[in-house]
Amino acid sequence: MSDSNINLRTVKAMRYVTPLREGGSLPAIVEGDDDGLYVLKFRGAGQGVKALIAELLGGEIGRFLGFKVPEIVFVELDTRLARTEPDPEIQELIKASGGLNLALDYLPGSIMFDALIEQPDSTLASQIVWFDAFTANVDRTPRNANMLLWHKELWLIDHGAAFFYQHNWNGFLENAKNPFRQVKDHILLPFAGEIEKADAQLAAQLTPEVLRETVALVPDGWFDEAEEQRKIYLEFLTKRLAGEREFVKEAIDARNAQLLHV
């Protein structure tokens, strides 16, 4: 994404292809009415619509910052697709997810990133660590990298665990300045030797206009009180960037602590 004008396509799910059972919320590959294949995230799954909000915000912020992120699309899901599925669990998931869902473009032939085989350069690793600390993404660890190698490039996927503070809605804004101590478990932290430089480069790109346009992408129907809740997400992002960013210091300290124990 080269500028702040963000727009997402909407496709209609025509066929349920196969579940991806490595995901805790049973995402699935579906075929769209444009003949494309997509990894569908169901609004009726475990974490509900908040996981879709995190996926959308995290993915589009990442794309704006220049990371490789599969195209994100809205997907209209007709509950009648459940009729052809023999698995009762999948039937129930489809029935609970009628309407507007979210999906990522399927990357055929991609493989999961393995830090023992591939090691990104310090600049890219530092930028990804910064991005995940900013978005409070708890799910980019050695256990589950949520990064794919496709055509020899690193792609970021699965941002549904970002903004995990939102699951405690009453304390969501209070956590805008949280240092995000979970960064110590980030799979790329050992390679991230330029976090301070990444901070200077990336924070400046996320202008209020960019953040406002990104939050505006979230459909009204995914909120209980759209206007008020949209303002809270925007305020969270704005506060997180303002002033001294504790999550940057935390990431640098966590990496230094790792180096001491090598």
Backbone torsions as a table, in degrees:
resi	resn	phi	psi	omega
1	MET	NA	113.7	-172.2
2	SER	-89.5	-14.7	178.2
3	ASP	-144.2	-173.9	-172.9
4	SER	-89.9	4.4	179.2
5	ASN	-84.8	100.5	-172.9
6	ILE	-104.1	136.3	177.9
7	ASN	-147.6	134.4	178.9
8	LEU	-112.4	140.0	175.8
9	ARG	-80.0	159.4	172.7
10	THR	-119.9	127.9	176.6
11	VAL	-120.8	163.3	178.3
12	LYS	-108.5	130.7	178.0
13	ALA	-72.0	122.2	-178.6
14	MET	-103.0	-26.3	-175.9
15	ARG	-153.4	132.6	172.9
16	TYR	-84.2	118.0	-173.9
17	VAL	-90.3	-59.9	-178.5
18	THR	-163.1	146.9	175.6
19	PRO	-77.1	152.5	172.7
20	LEU	-107.4	91.7	-168.2
21	ARG	-76.9	-3.6	174.7
22	GLU	-74.6	-14.2	177.5
23	GLY	-89.6	135.8	-177.4
24	GLY	-63.0	-25.3	-177.6
25	SER	-102.3	16.0	177.8
26	LEU	54.1	55.4	170.8
27	PRO	-62.9	165.3	-175.7
28	ALA	-145.3	154.9	170.7
29	ILE	-86.6	126.4	177.2
30	VAL	-127.3	157.4	175.6
31	GLU	-100.9	131.5	-179.9
32	GLY	-91.9	170.7	179.1
33	ASP	-72.5	-2.3	173.5
34	ASP	-99.1	10.0	-179.0
35	ASP	72.3	5.6	177.3
36	GLY	-84.4	158.4	174.9
37	LEU	-104.9	137.6	-175.7
38	TYR	-135.8	149.5	172.3
39	VAL	-91.4	108.1	-173.1
40	LEU	-88.7	131.7	173.1
41	LYS	-105.3	120.3	-172.1
42	PHE	-85.1	133.1	177.0
43	ARG	-68.4	-21.1	-179.9
44	GLY	-90.0	5.8	-179.1
45	ALA	-81.4	176.9	-172.9
46	GLY	-35.4	-62.7	-175.6
47	GLN	-84.0	-1.6	174.1
48	GLY	69.2	-155.5	-172.4
49	VAL	-68.7	-22.0	179.2
50	LYS	-63.9	-32.4	176.5
51	ALA	-66.6	-34.0	177.7
52	LEU	-70.3	-38.3	176.6
53	ILE	-61.3	-44.6	179.2
54	ALA	-64.0	-41.5	178.6
55	GLU	-59.5	-44.6	-178.0
56	LEU	-68.1	-51.4	-178.3
57	LEU	-64.4	-48.3	-178.7
58	GLY	-62.8	-45.5	-177.9
59	GLY	-64.1	-43.1	-177.1
60	GLU	-76.4	-31.4	172.8
61	ILE	-65.5	-43.5	177.8
62	GLY	-60.0	-42.5	179.1
63	ARG	-63.2	-42.7	179.3
64	PHE	-60.6	-36.2	-179.5
65	LEU	-75.8	-5.0	174.2
66	GLY	103.9	4.1	178.1
67	PHE	-77.5	154.5	173.7
68	LYS	-77.6	115.1	178.2
69	VAL	-132.1	128.2	177.3
70	PRO	-55.7	148.2	179.2
71	GLU	-54.2	134.0	176.8
72	ILE	-101.2	132.0	179.8
73	VAL	-131.7	154.0	167.4
74	PHE	-81.1	143.5	-179.9
75	VAL	-127.7	121.9	173.3
76	GLU	-81.8	120.9	-176.9
77	LEU	-113.0	121.4	176.8
78	ASP	-90.6	126.1	-177.0
79	THR	-64.5	-13.8	178.4
80	ARG	-66.8	-17.0	175.9
81	LEU	-62.0	-21.7	-179.5
82	ALA	-66.0	-22.0	-175.7
83	ARG	-63.2	-28.9	-175.6
84	THR	-94.6	3.0	-177.7
85	GLU	-99.3	123.3	-179.3
86	PRO	-76.3	-22.7	-176.5
87	ASP	-80.1	118.1	-178.6
88	PRO	-60.3	-34.3	179.8
89	GLU	-64.5	-42.5	178.6
90	ILE	-68.4	-38.9	176.6
91	GLN	-56.4	-47.5	-178.4
92	GLU	-65.1	-37.7	-179.6
93	LEU	-64.6	-43.3	178.5
94	ILE	-64.9	-44.1	-179.6
95	LYS	-62.2	-33.0	-178.6
96	ALA	-82.9	-4.2	-172.3
97	SER	-120.8	20.4	179.5
98	GLY	-59.7	144.3	-179.2
99	GLY	104.0	-143.9	-171.8
100	LEU	-89.8	121.0	176.6
101	ASN	-120.0	-169.9	-177.8
102	LEU	-132.0	147.7	179.0
103	ALA	-148.9	158.6	174.4
104	LEU	-114.6	145.4	176.8
105	ASP	-56.6	132.9	179.6
106	TYR	-77.5	131.3	-178.9
107	LEU	-104.9	92.6	-175.4
108	PRO	-65.5	134.4	178.5
109	GLY	84.8	0.3	178.9
110	SER	-72.9	155.0	178.0
111	ILE	-127.4	151.9	-179.4
112	MET	-67.4	138.0	177.2
113	PHE	-62.6	135.9	177.5
114	ASP	-128.7	114.3	-175.9
115	ALA	-65.8	-16.5	177.4
116	LEU	-79.7	-17.2	-178.0
117	ILE	-108.2	-47.1	-178.1
118	GLU	-114.8	136.1	177.2
119	GLN	-129.1	113.4	179.8
120	PRO	-67.8	158.1	178.3
121	ASP	-68.9	164.4	-173.8
122	SER	-61.1	-36.6	-178.6
123	THR	-63.6	-50.7	-179.1
124	LEU	-65.6	-43.8	179.4
125	ALA	-59.6	-42.3	-179.0
126	SER	-65.5	-39.9	-179.9
127	GLN	-66.6	-39.9	179.7
128	ILE	-68.8	-40.8	176.7
129	VAL	-61.0	-44.6	178.3
130	TRP	-59.5	-48.0	-178.8
131	PHE	-59.4	-45.1	-178.6
132	ASP	-71.1	-31.5	175.6
133	ALA	-70.6	-39.3	177.6
134	PHE	-63.1	-44.5	-177.8
135	THR	-87.2	2.0	178.8
136	ALA	53.8	53.6	179.6
137	ASN	-93.7	111.1	-175.5
138	VAL	-87.4	2.9	-169.5
139	ASP	-122.1	53.7	171.3
140	ARG	-135.8	66.8	-171.5
141	THR	-118.6	169.2	176.2
142	PRO	-56.8	-29.2	179.1
143	ARG	-69.4	-34.2	-178.3
144	ASN	-151.0	95.2	-171.4
145	ALA	-69.3	-31.9	-175.9
146	ASN	51.9	39.1	172.5
147	MET	-136.9	140.2	-179.5
148	LEU	-117.6	147.8	169.1
149	LEU	-100.2	121.9	-178.4
150	TRP	-142.2	123.1	-175.7
151	HIS	51.6	43.0	174.9
152	LYS	65.2	19.3	176.8
153	GLU	-124.5	153.6	-177.2
154	LEU	-91.6	124.5	-178.8
155	TRP	-115.9	136.3	179.4
156	LEU	-95.3	129.4	180.0
157	ILE	-130.2	171.0	170.4
158	ASP	54.5	76.8	176.6
159	HIS	-100.7	16.3	-177.7
160	GLY	-65.2	-19.7	178.4
161	ALA	-92.3	0.9	176.3
162	ALA	-71.0	164.7	180.0
163	PHE	52.0	39.9	-173.2
164	PHE	-64.1	-16.1	175.6
165	TYR	-62.6	-21.1	-177.8
166	GLN	-64.7	-19.7	-178.6
167	HIS	-75.4	-12.0	166.5
168	ASN	-112.2	79.2	-168.5
169	TRP	-58.9	-37.2	-178.1
170	ASN	-64.2	-25.7	179.9
171	GLY	-108.7	10.7	-174.2
172	PHE	-58.2	-54.4	-177.6
173	LEU	-65.5	-34.0	178.4
174	GLU	-60.3	-25.5	-178.4
175	ASN	-90.1	7.2	-179.7
176	ALA	-60.4	-31.0	179.9
177	LYS	-102.9	13.2	179.5
178	ASN	-61.3	133.9	-177.5
179	PRO	-71.2	-10.7	178.1
180	PHE	60.5	71.4	-178.3
181	ARG	-67.8	-16.1	177.9
182	GLN	-65.8	-9.2	179.3
183	VAL	-61.9	-21.2	179.7
184	LYS	-61.7	-20.7	-178.6
185	ASP	-96.4	4.2	-176.3
186	HIS	-65.9	133.8	-175.9
187	ILE	-63.5	-26.8	-177.1
188	LEU	-97.7	-1.0	-176.4
189	LEU	-57.3	-39.3	179.8
190	PRO	-61.3	-22.7	-177.8
191	PHE	-98.7	-3.1	-170.3
192	ALA	-92.9	81.9	-177.8
193	GLY	-94.4	5.2	-175.7
194	GLU	-131.6	41.3	-175.2
195	ILE	-64.7	-40.4	179.9
196	GLU	-63.5	-40.0	177.5
197	LYS	-66.2	-40.9	177.8
198	ALA	-61.3	-39.4	178.7
199	ASP	-59.6	-46.1	-179.0
200	ALA	-63.9	-36.4	-177.5
201	GLN	-76.4	-45.1	-169.7
202	LEU	-84.3	-40.4	-177.2
203	ALA	-59.9	-36.6	-178.0
204	ALA	-67.4	-24.5	-178.6
205	GLN	-76.8	-26.2	-174.5
206	LEU	-87.8	76.6	-179.5
207	THR	-73.2	161.7	175.4
208	PRO	-54.2	-35.8	-179.9
209	GLU	-65.1	-44.3	179.4
210	VAL	-61.9	-46.2	-179.9
211	LEU	-63.3	-40.8	-179.4
212	ARG	-64.2	-43.5	-179.3
213	GLU	-68.0	-33.4	178.9
214	THR	-68.7	-47.4	179.3
215	VAL	-63.8	-31.2	179.7
216	ALA	-66.2	-16.7	179.0
217	LEU	-69.4	-24.9	-176.3
218	VAL	-67.4	125.4	-178.6
219	PRO	-62.7	143.4	178.6
220	ASP	-55.5	-36.2	-176.3
221	GLY	-68.2	-10.0	177.7
222	TRP	-88.7	-2.4	178.3
223	PHE	-112.4	154.0	169.4
224	ASP	-78.7	-41.9	177.0
225	GLU	-131.1	89.7	-167.0
226	ALA	-54.8	-52.3	-174.4
227	GLU	-62.1	-46.7	-177.3
228	GLU	-68.9	-45.3	-177.0
229	GLN	-69.7	-34.9	176.6
230	ARG	-61.9	-40.4	177.7
231	LYS	-61.8	-37.2	-177.8
232	ILE	-68.9	-42.4	176.8
233	TYR	-61.7	-42.7	179.8
234	LEU	-65.1	-41.1	179.1
235	GLU	-65.1	-38.9	177.0
236	PHE	-58.0	-49.5	-178.4
237	LEU	-64.3	-42.3	-178.6
238	THR	-65.4	-45.2	178.9
239	LYS	-64.6	-35.3	-177.4
240	ARG	-65.3	-29.7	179.6
241	LEU	-87.8	-20.9	-171.0
242	ALA	-74.3	144.9	172.3
243	GLY	62.8	-147.7	179.5
244	GLU	-75.0	124.4	-176.1
245	ARG	-93.2	102.5	-176.6
246	GLU	-63.7	-28.9	-178.5
247	PHE	-67.9	-24.5	176.5
248	VAL	-71.8	-47.6	178.0
249	LYS	-61.0	-40.4	-179.8
250	GLU	-62.2	-43.1	-179.8
251	ALA	-64.5	-42.9	179.2
252	ILE	-64.9	-44.2	179.0
253	ASP	-63.2	-39.4	-179.4
254	ALA	-65.8	-39.5	178.8
255	ARG	-68.4	-41.6	178.1
256	ASN	-61.4	-37.8	177.7
257	ALA	-65.0	-37.9	176.8
258	GLN	-62.0	-43.9	-177.3
259	LEU	-64.0	-33.1	179.1
260	LEU	-66.5	-25.6	-175.2
261	HIS	-102.3	5.5	178.2
262	VAL	-74.7	NA	NA
